[in-house]
Amino acid sequence: MPGPEFLCGLDAAIDVVGGKWKALVLWALSVEPRRTGELRRELDGVSEKVLIQQLRELERDGIVTRTVHDQVPPKVVYSLTPRGVALDRALASLGEWGEEHRADISAIRRAS
């Protein structure tokens, strides 16, 4: 089955990071590789099921890599691939814009 056809590069990028948690997973992994439990604690409000689904999709798209360490119990660590690092860098400007306008956006939405 062929993959989706994207209208442009932005369409492809938004498809990869779409959803509430993927960009936040990228942000957390940009600091250091993490285990699933560490990510859950850092991303307050995400369920284990949703986090695992988002991680699998990011792994499928070549953004994160999953490393299983041979020990009991198994230790699974997620980290950014070079493609994931590049995507995180690309999102940095968007994050800066959000920081600059976060208070205004919150105020506008509270007033609505």
N, C-alpha and C positions, 0 to 999 in steps of 0.2 A: 504494500500500500504506500503510495507516494506521500511525502510530507506536505504540510500546508504551503500554499503560495502566499508570500507576503507582498503587500503593496509597495513597501519601501523598508529601508533599514530600521526606521523608528518602529514600524509595525512589528518587525521581528524582535527587536529589543524589548518592547513593551510586552510581547507575548511571553518572553523568557522570564521577566521579572514581575509579571502581572500577579495580582492578588495581594492580600494584606501582609503576608509574612515573608515572601521571598527576598525583597529588598532588605528587610531587617535581618534575615539570615545572612545575607551577603555582608552587611555592616558588622555583625557579630564575628563572622569568620575572617573579616579583614584584619582584626586585631590579632587573632591566633586560632589555630585549629581547635576544635571543641568536640566533646562527646555530646550525644543527644540530650542527656540530662542537663548538661551545662547550658545548652541552647535553650531548653525549656525554662530553666530558672532565669536566664537573661531576658527572654522574650515573654514577659508576663502576660498571661492570657491565652497563649497558644496551647491547644490540646496536643497530646502526644500523637494522636492519629493524624491531625492536620500537619504537624511538624514533619512527621515521617513522610507523608505524601509530598509535601513541598520539597524536602530533601531529595526524594527519589526523582522528582521532576527536574530539579537543578542538576542532579547527577546525570540524568538522561541527556540533558542539553549541554553537558560538558563544562558546567560552571563549578561544580564541587566534585571532589573525589572522596570516596568512602574507603577507609583503610580498616581492616579487621585484624587486630592483634591476636595471635594464638595464645590465649591464656584462659583460665577459668575463673570467673565468668568471662565470656568474650568481651573484649574492649573494642568499640567501634569509634573511630575518630573521623570527623569531617573536616576538610580543608578546601581552600580555593585552588582551582587549577589556574594556569596562566590566563586562560580565557576568562575565568572568574575574577582574577585580579584586574584585568583590563576593563571588565564590565563595572567593577567597583569604582575604578578611577573615573569612568565615564559618568557614573551616577553622582560623583562628588559635587559637581556644579549644581545639580538638582537639590542635593542636601543643603548646600550653602544657601540657595534660594529659599528653601523651606525654613532654615534657621532665621534668615532675615525677615521673613514674613509670617512666621508661626503665630506670634501674638495677635497680629491683625486678623489673620484667618480665623483664629479661635474666637476673637471678639465678634467678628461678623457672623459667624455661625451661631454663637450664643444669642445674638440679637434677632436671628431669624425665627 
